[in-house]
């Protein structure tokens, strides 16, 4: 799950949650495209939709929630444990 915090020009923040398992770098690149837009746009996430004006955004912070990181680590460890080992 991703947490998106949008810092706006008027010092208010907008926080959204998105239940997306994609890579954090790819996800951040997609979100950053919003800053290149000149018209009002809609961000659709699991927690809801936000209508924003890109020119009023100072920055966007995208982070992965700790629970999701722990699940990925556990999944990685589990997948290594399931490999077959042939011994002579």
N, C-alpha and C positions, 0 to 999 in steps of 0.2 A: 504494500500500500504506500502510495506517495502522498506527501504533504506539500501543498503549494501555498506559499505565503507571498502575496502581492503587496508591495509597498507602494503606496500612491503618493502623489504630489502633496496632498493635503494632510499627510502624516497618518492617515488611517490605513490599517492593514486589512486585507481580505484573505482569509484562510479557507482553503478547499482541500478535501481529501479525495483521492482517486484510487480505486482498487485495481491497480494496473501492475502486472508483474514484469513489465519490460525493463530493459536495462536503464539505469538511472541517467546515464550519459545520453542515450538516444532520446529518452523522454524529455530531458532538459533542452536538447536541441530543438525538439518540436515545439515546446513551450516558448522558447526564445524567439521563434518566428513571429509571435504576437507583437513584439516590440518593433518589428519592421513595418507593421501595418499602419495605415493612416486613418482608417475608418473604425468606427465602433465595431467590436467583435464579441462573439459569445464563446466562453470557455465552458465546455460540457465535461463534468466529472461525475463520479459516483455520488458525491454529496450534493450535487445540484448544478445548476447553470448560473454563470455570472456574465452579465453584460458589462463590458469595460471599454474604456477609451484609451488606447495604447499611448497616446501622447501625455497622459496624466500618470503613467506608471514610472516610478523611479527605478525599481528593481524587482526581480522575482527570485525567490528562494525555493528550490525544489529539493526535498530530502526524502529519504526512505525511512519509514517508521521502524523503530527498533525491533518490534515483533516480527516484521517481515524479514529483516536482516538475520535474525536468529533462526527463522524457518529455513532460509536459504543455506545457512551454515550447516544446520542439522541435516538438510536434504543432501548436501555435498558429502558429509561424513557418512550418511546412510548409504548413498550410492556407491561409495568406495568399499563399504563393508559387504556389499552384495556381489562383488566380483568373485568369480570362481577361480580357485587356485588349484592347480594340478601338481601334486607332489609325487615323486618317484619313490 
